[in-house]
């Protein structure tokens, strides 16, 4: 049996309905990391279709950060992730949201 992806996950559905880059940034910063990684290809596709390069960069940084070995339980190499997150916050703030 096959299910539409929107029926499988509400976050994918929200991303597909997002009308602005700020909406897309909000979804990327709110969705559980597990969901973002599980459906990464769909989130990337939404970003690509909208020419939302900051969203694609965020997903890449997240994936790269999570794929690195941890040190004593802590994530290593988180500077690119922090930069990508800051860019998404900037997109949201430029839209007049806080």
N, C-alpha and C positions, 0 to 999 in steps of 0.2 A: 504494500500500500504506500502511496506517495502523498505527501502533504505539501501544500504551498509553504514556502519558507516563512511568510508573514504569520501563518497559523502556528508555526513552531515557536516563534519567539517574538514577543512584543517589541523588543528593542530594534530588531530588523525592520519591523513595520513602521516604527517611529522614524527611523532613519530614511526609509523610502518616502515617507510623507513630508519630511523636512523641506521647507520652502526656501530657507536662507542658509548662508554659511553659519550664522549664529545658531540657528536651530540644529544644524548638523554638529557643530562644536559642542552644544549642550548634550546631545545624545552621546557623543564620544566620551565626554567627561563624566557622564552619569551612569552609563551602562556598566554592568559587572565585567571585570576583566575577562573572566571565563567566557562570557558571551561574545565579547569583542574578538577573542582569539578563535573561538569555535567557528564563528561566522565571518572571520576576517575578510575573506574574498568578497562577501556581499557588501560589507561596510566599505571596502576599497572601491568596489564598483560604483556605489552611490557617490563616493567622493570624486571619483574619476569622471563620472557623467556630469557632475556639477562643476567640474574644474576647480574643486576644493583641494588644492595642493597641500594646505596646512593639515587637513584631515588625513590625507595619505601619509604625510610625514609623521604625524602622531602615531598612526597605526604601525608604521615601520619602526619607530623608536621604541614603542611598547613591546613589539615582538622581539626586537634585538635585545632590549633590557632583560626580558624574561628568559631569553635563551642563554644568557651568560651564567657561568657557575656563581653560586652564592658564597659569601664568606661568613661563616658562623651564623647562617640563617638570613643574612642581610643581602639584599640585591646589590650588585656591583655595577659600576659604570652607569650611574643614573643621570649624569649631566645632560646627555642628549634628550632623555625623557623629560627632564625638568624644562628644557628649552622648548620642546614641542608642546608641553602642557601650557606654558606661559603664552605661546602664540595663540592657542585656542582661547584662553581667557581674554586675550586682546581682541579677538574676533567678536566675542560676546560683548565686551565692554564698548567696542565701537558701534555696536548695534543699540546701545543705550540700556543694556541690561546690566545687572550687578549680581 
